[in-house]
Amino acid sequence: MSWKPDRSWVEESNVYKYMVENNLNALEDFVEFTHEKPEIFWDSFVKLIGLRFYKEYDRVLDLSGGKEWAKWFVNGKVNVGGQIPDSSEVFIKWMDEKGEGQKVTYSQVLSQAKSISSWLKKTGLKKGDTVGIYLPMIPETVSIYLGIARAGMIAVPLFSGFGKEPIKVRAEDSGMKVIFTTDYTIRKGNDINMLKNLEGLDTKLVVFERGGTKGDFTTFKEVLRTGGDGLEITDSEDPFMIIYTSGTTGKPKGCVHTHDGFPVKASADIYFQFDMKKGETLMWVTDLGWMMGPWMITGGLLLNGKIGMIEGYVNYSTLTKFIEDYKVDILGLSASLVRLMKSEVEKGRIGVRIAGNTGEPIDLESWKWLYESVKGPVINYSGGTEISGGILGNYVIKEIRASSFNGFSPGIKASVFDEEGRPARPNVEGELVILSVWPGMTRGFWKDRERYMNTYWSRWKGVWVHGDLAYYDQEGYYFIVGRSDDTIKVAGKRIGPAEVEQVINSYANVVESACVGVPSELKGEEILCFVVAKQGVDKEGLLRYTQQMLGKALAPKGIILVKELPKTRNAKIMRRLIRAVVLNKPLGDTSSLENPNSLEEIRKIVSNSSTT
């Protein structure tokens, strides 16, 4: 199954218009141009979107420190928080899970961002100080995020679902001087007190009072009464955000992003791959603590668009109500959320122009459900926090095939390497690598340059090894199989969990699944799968089905039915935690885990199961 663009889709697309203006004949020529002539491309792009520099840059790219430490827009002056127009146009469309909502204009966001930046400076903070944001997806979150950047300080987004320990770890690692938060939010109909998770921190608090709580803190109303404007004229390469991403071991990694990096890369991906037009509404179902939150905000801002936000729990009825009430043009969501909606509604109807999927590989059945619900292109998108967006994506001027990627993201030259560091042949799985440089590269990990180098640049010289397992077919379509550290090796054959899960998820009444590798004396590893299903699923029948579809050599050795799988707030399945529980090993960083009870269920079942 695939989506094929007609002539109007092609000719009206942003990428086609750029190609015509720059004498590029084919999509492949465009992609090659973006990574082979980065100075010309990125210079043209920031001019195309009208990014306002307070001082023009001397040159676009400086590689004197090596590829690993590329610098961009050298000696320029730019501040992403200084890009907010004084306009009565709507910037934010917001709704909570109860259906209450509002619209906020650019001018309203600008007014709040000025007050926030002014207050931060008047309270004694200086350029380069770090400021935490522990808030749900509400309009004030956007003003605070941009206000911190406007002041020349560094925003540190925190997942709104975090408990005390992950907040403490990130606050101490980044040296937060202030944390913006609220006393109240909702999720699944429950009132949640966010302030209790900040108790004991030696950090100044600013609280958006929604529940009337009183305490030893500054209220957000007081901040908004501050006059003046704290706009700092920052250097292009000054950091504006540290966004943490979890590792399999050790403390989380603080990816450092600059004013000229993350916002520019995000905008390019949204403009060329998601085809966003001026004034359109982009909504990703996300959290500020996941990179797609800042990605949506900065990209929506620089492309003069609108953004959509839902506070609380999102399911099919909540999402479609938002779309019907507020109009959304481009919708982004995770594969797990698609599977949830597919279990709620057999045939969906989602009235958007373009849909996007990221976070993990999407199985064929879920892709098909989303495609038929949207009746338009589904943009698969895969990259990372440290990338500022995508490595692989789709363009609307070329056929988009189910669960695949039809091109590298702008500025990215990707490849798939085998275990010896050579380009892999078609249909052979290997490590997804990047051979180019791009503005959105993290400028290292916060206060840990060595860990950054070891994580991405240590395996092969001058090659960014991302940690994803991928392959491409004879026609150049790419497929993500899963994380390299999720890869299972059965009798010498590498297989990604997504390949097995895709088969399981296609079985009647299965909602979703997660597969992990467990030790085997005979095969090295065997596959164990955990399955969430509706009533009436026959485990033995499902096992026979996987043997039929995959062959006995690669079929799971066991299937375990569970009520739920461990996931992040953004619905990404945490396979490494499942494997740790099965093997009775330390869990490592669990700060982004949304439902810890799921691990307890797995622990109990595994301890009593003969399959392990």
N, C-alpha and C positions, 0 to 999 in steps of 0.2 A: 504494500500500500504506500502511496506517496501523494504529495501535493505538487501540482505543476502550475507555474505562473502563466497567466495569459499576457497578451501584449500590453494591456493597460497596467498590470502589476509591474512589469519590467520598466516601462517608460516613465512611470510616476515615482519609481523608487529613488531614494537618495543616492544609493550606490551607483545606479545607472547614470544619473545626471552628473555625478562627479566624474565617472569614466568618460562621458562625452566631452566634458569641459577640459579633460586632461589627456585626450587622445589615447585612451586605453580601450582596446577592442574587445577584451573578454574578461570575465571575472578573475580568471587565473592571472591575467596581466595586472589587474588592480591589486590583488593580494601580494603578488611579487613586488610591485612598485612600493607598497607600504613598508615592507621589511628590507628591501634592497636599497631603497633611497629614503631612509627614515628622516633625514634632515629636510628634504623637500616636502615629503608627505605631512609630517607633523607641523611644519611651518604653515603649510596651506590649510590644515585643518583648524588650527587655533584662529586663523584669520577668517575662515569660513563661518565659524560659530560666533565670532566677535568677542573672543576672550579679551578682557580689558587688562592690559599691562600698564602699570604706573610708570615703568621705565622699560623700554624695549630691550630685548635680549641681544647680546653680541653675536651669538651663534646658537644653533639648536642643540647640538650634541657634543659632549666632551668625554672621550674615552681614555683620557690620560691615566686614569686610575685603574684601567682594565674594564672588561665587560661587566664584571660583577658590581662595579661601583660607578656605572654610567651616570653622568649628570646632564640635565636637560635645560634648555632655554637659559643659557649661561649668562649670569649677571643681570637677568631680568628681574623686575619687581611685579609681583602679582599676589592677590589675596582672594581665595575662593569666596570668603565671606563678604568681600567687597563687590561681588557681581550681582547682588540683588537689586533689581530695578524698582524705582518708586512708581508702581503701576497699580491700577485698580483691577487688573486681571486676576482671576483666581489662580492661586498656586497650589493650595492644599484642599483636597476633598477628604473628609474624615467621617467615620462612623464607628460606633462601638457594637459589640455583639448583641446589644438590646435593640439596635436599630436607630438610636439617637445619633445625630450627626450635625456637621456644620461645614461651611466653606470659609477659607481664609485667603486673603489677597496677598500679592507680593508686597504691597505697601505695609500691610499689617506685620508681615514677617520682618521687613526691613526695620520698622519702628522698634520691634522687640529686640532684634539683633543689635541695634545701636545701643539700646539701654543695657543689654547684657554685657556687651563689650566694654561699655563705659563703667559699669559697676565692677567688673572684674579688675580693671585697672585702679579704680578708686579704692578698692578693698585691699590693694597692695600687691596683686599678682603682676608678674612681668612677662614679657615675650618669652616663649619657650616653656613656661610653666604648664603642668598637666592638669586637666580638669575632667572629672568623670561625669558620665551621663547614665543614670540608672532610672530609666523611664520606659513606660510602654509606648506604643505607637500612637501618640497624640500630637496635635499640631504644635504645641509648645516645644516638643522634642526637636523639631526642625529649626525653630528660632534659636534655641539654645546651642545646637550643634553649629550653626552658621555664625552665631554670636561669638562663640569661643574662637573659631577660626578668624573672625574679623578682628579680634583683639590680639592676634598674633600668638595665641596660645595653642596648646595641643589637646584636642578632644580625645577622650578615651571612652568609647561606647562600651557599655556592659549589658549583657543579656538581661532582659527584664525578668526572666525566670530564675536568675541566679539566687542561691542562698548565701549565707554569711561567708563561708570559706573562700569560694572563688572570687568574691568581691574583695576580700581582704588580701588575697594573693596579688591581684591585679593592682589594687590601690597601693600596696607596698612596693611592688616592682616598678610601677610607673612614677611613684612619688606624688600622687594626686594631692593638690592643695585644696580643691573644692569638689564636692559632688552635687550635681543637680538631681533631684528625685521628686517623688510625690508620695503622699501618705495613703493613696488608695488607687487601686485598679480592679478590674474584674476579669475573670476567666472561668468559662464554663458555669456562669451564673454565681460564682463565689466571689465575695469581697476579699481582696488581698491587701494586707498591710505591708508595704514595701519598706517602711522605715525600720521595722524590726531587724532587717538584715544588715542594717548599717550601724547597729549598736556596737559600741566599743572601738570604733574607728577614730583615730586622731585626725579628723578631716572636717573642715567647715562644710556644713550642709545648707543647701538652698532647697526649700520645699515648696512645690506647687500644691497648695492646700485645696484638696477636693473633698476631703472628709471632715474638715474642721478641726484637725488635730492641732494641739498647741504644744510647744516644746522649745528647747534651746537651739533654735535655728533661725536663719533668715528666710522670710517668706518670698516667694516669687513675685508677689505684688510689690514688695519693697524694691526689688531689683528693677522692675519695670517703671518705677517712679524716678529712677536715676536719669538725670539729664545728660546731654552731650552725646558724643560718639567716640568709642575707643578704637576706631579703625587704625590698624598698624600696617604700614607699607612694608610688607614682608618680601624677602628674597624668594625667587622661584623655588629654590631647593630647601626652603625652611619647612620643617615638619608642621603639619596641621592635624595629624591624627595618628594615634597608635591603636591598632585594632588587633586583638588577640585571637590566635587560632590554636587549638589544642594539638599537642603532639601525643604520640602513643606512649611516651615515657617523659618523665620530668615535668618541669613547670611549663605553662603555656608560653607560646612564642608571640612576642609583641612586634607585629609588623609595622614598620615606620613608613608613613606616607606623607608626601609633600604637596604643596599647593599646586605645583605644575605637573604632578604625576597622576595620582588616583582620579581626580575629577576629569582630567583630559582623556585618560584611557577609558573610563566609564562612559563618557560622552561619545567617544568614537564608536564604541561597541553598540550603544543604543541607537546612534544615528545611522550607521551603516548596516548593522545586522538586524536590529529591531525596527528599522525604518521609521523612526519617530519624527513626525512633522511638528512644526511650530504650533503650539496651542493644544496638542493632543494630550490625553491623560495616560500616564504610565502608572500602573499599580503592581508592585510585587508584594505577595503575601510574605512578610518578613518581619524582622526585628532590627533595631538599630545595632544590636550586638552581632548580627550576622552581616557580612560585607554587603549584601544586597540592599540593606537599609541605606547606608551612606551612598552606595552606588546609585540608587533610585533618586535620592535627594540631590546629589551633586549633578548627576546627568540631567535630571528634569530641570534643574535651575539653569545650567549652561545652554540647554537647548530650548529655553523659553517655553517650556511645557507646563503641564499640571501633574501632580502626583496624587495617588490615592492611598489611604491608610485605613486599616481596620484594627481597632483595639479589642483584644480578647480572642476567644476561640473562633476559628473559621471553619465552617463546613459548607456544603452545597447551598443551602438556603440562605445563609448569611452572605455568602459571596455573590450569589445571583441577585439578591436584594440590593446590594451595594451597586452592582453594575447597572441594574434597572433604574435606580434612583439617582445615581450620580454620573453615569456614562463613563465607561472605560474603553480606551482604544487598544492599549497593549497591556496584557495581563501576564504576570509571571507567578509560577508556583512550583512546588517540589513534586517529584514523582509520588511520594507518599501521600501528599494531599490529593493528588489525582486518584490514587487508589481508594482513599477514604470516600471521595465523592462518588466514585464508580460503585462502591458498595452501598451507597445511599440511594442512587438513582441509576436505573439501567441505561437510560438514554438521556443525556444532559442537553441543556440548551444554554450556551454561554455567549452572550451577545457582544463580542469584542472583535476587533479587526485582526489582531495577531495575538497568539499565545506563546509563552516561553516556559521552558522547563530547565531547572538546574538543581544542583545539590547532590544528585546521584543518577546513575543510569536509569532510564525509563524503559520498562518492559513493553513489548509490542502491544499487548492487550490494553494497557493504560494509555499508550500513545494513540491507539486507534480510538479509544473512548474520547480522549481530549480533542482529537482532530475532528471527529464527527460532531462533537458538542459545539466546537467553534466554527467549523466549516470554513476554515482558513488556514494559513500557515502556522505550524508549530515550530518555534525556534528552539532547538536543543542548544544548550549553552553550557560549556564546561571550562573552568579555570580555577581561580582560587583567590583567597584573601591577599596573598602575597603578590598576586598578578595584577590586582585592581580590576579584575573582570575575566574575560574569556581567553582561552587558548584556542578552543574550537567553537564554532557556532554554525549558523546557517544564514544564507543570504536569500532574499525573496526573488532574485532574478534567475535562480537555478532550481531545478527539481529538488524537493526536500523529501527524503525517504524516511520511513519510520525508524525512530530511535537512533538516527544517524546525524552526522555533521557534514555539510557540503563545502566547508572552507575554513581556513585559519582565520582567527579574528584579526582585525587591522593591526599591522605592525608585528605580527607574530609569524615566525618561520618555525614550524613544528616538524617533528619527525618521530618515528618509532624505532628505537634501537633494540637490538638483541642483547644477549648477556655479554657479548664481547665488545659492545659499543659500536656495532656496525648497523647501518640501516636495515631494518627487517624487510623481508619479502611481503608481498600482499597476502592478507589473511593469516599472517603469523603474529601472534601477540608479543608485545614487548613493552619497554618503558617509553612513556610519552616524554619527549624532551623538547626544549626550545633552543634554537641556534641563533636567534636574533636578540636585540635589545629593544626596549620599549619604555615610554615614559612612566608607566604604572608600576614598574618593578619596585618592590619594597626596597627602601634604602637600608637594608639590614634589619636585624632584630634589635629591639631596644636594649642598649647597653650589653649586647652580646654578639659582636661581629663574627667571632669564631664559630658560634653555633649556626649562624646564617650560612657561612661558607661551607661548613660540613654538611648542612642539610641539603643544599641545592647544587653546589659547585664542586664537590670533592670526588665524584665518581669518574667523570671524564673531563679533561681540561677544556675550559671554555664552553661547557654544555650545561644548561640548566636541566636537572633531572627533577621532574615535578612530583613523582610518586604515584602516578596513575598508570594502570595497565590498559593498553589500547591496541588497535589494529586498523588497517585500512584495506579496502577491497580493490579489485582490479580497476574500478572506475574512479578511484580516488575518494570515495566516501569513508569517513573515519567513524570509529565506534569506540566508546569507552567501556571497558569491561568491569572496572572497579579500581580500588586503591591497590597499589602494589603490595602493601602489607596485608591486604585482605586475600591476596592470591593464594589459591590452593594448588598444591602439586601432587597429583595422584599418579603414582607409578611413573614419575618423570614428566608427566604431561601437566603443563600449567593451565589452569582454568580459573576464570574469574567467577565470583559468586553470582554476578548478574546473569551469566549464561544459564546457570541452573535455576535461579529464581524465576527467570522469564518462563521457563517450562512449567514450573510449579504454579505460577500465577495464572497460567492459561487453563488450569484445571477447574472444572465446575465448582463453584462455591468457595474457592480460595480467595481471600481478601489480599493478603500479602505474605511474604516470606523473607527469611534471612538465612544464608548458608555460610558455614564456617568450616575450616579444616581442622581435623583432630588427628593425633598421631596414630600411625598404623605400622606394625612391625613388618608387614608384608609389602605395603604400597608406599610407605613413607608418610602419606596423609590420606585420610578418607573424608568424605563430605557428610556433615550432619546439618540438617535443615530444620528450622523452627518456623512453624506455619500458623498464621491466623486465618481462621476459616469460619464460614457460616455453619449452621448445623447441617449434618448429613454428609460430611466428608469422610470417606472411607480411607484410612491411612494406608492400608495394604493396596487398595486400588490406586491411590496416588503414587505409591512407590513403584508399582508395576508400570504406571504411565511414564514416570521419569526414566525407567529402564528402557522402555520402548522408544522414547524420544531422544535420550542421550546415549543409549547403549549401556550395558551393565558395567563397563569399566569406569564410566564417569558418573553413574547414577549415585544418589545419596545412599549411604549405608543405613541411615535412619531418618525418620521424620517424627518430629515432636510437635504436637499441637499445643499452642499457648493462647492466652487471652489477648496479649499485646506484645509488641516488640519494643525494646529500648530505643528511644528516639530523642533527638534534640528538640528544642522548642520549635525549630523550623522543619520538623518532621523528617530529618535525616536519620536513617537506621544506623545504630552504633554497633556494627558487627564485632569490632575489636573487644567490646565489653562482653558480648555474648561468649566469644572465644575464651576470654579471661575467666569467666564464670565456669565454663565447661571444663577448663584445664586447672581450675582452682589456683589461679595466678593473681598477682596484684592488679587491681583495676586501673591504676594510673589516674589520669585526670578525668573526673566525672562531672566537672562543673557545668557542662552544657546539657547534661541528662535531664530530660523533662519528667520522666516517669520511673523513678527508682524501684517502685514495686514490681515492675516487669522483670528486673534482674532477680529479685527474690523468688518470683514464681519459677523462673528458669532454674535457679539454684536448687529449689526443692524437687522439681521434676527430674532434673539430671541426676541428683543424688539417689533417687529411687528408681531410676530407669536402667534397664539392662542394656539399652542401646549404647550406653557409654562405657 
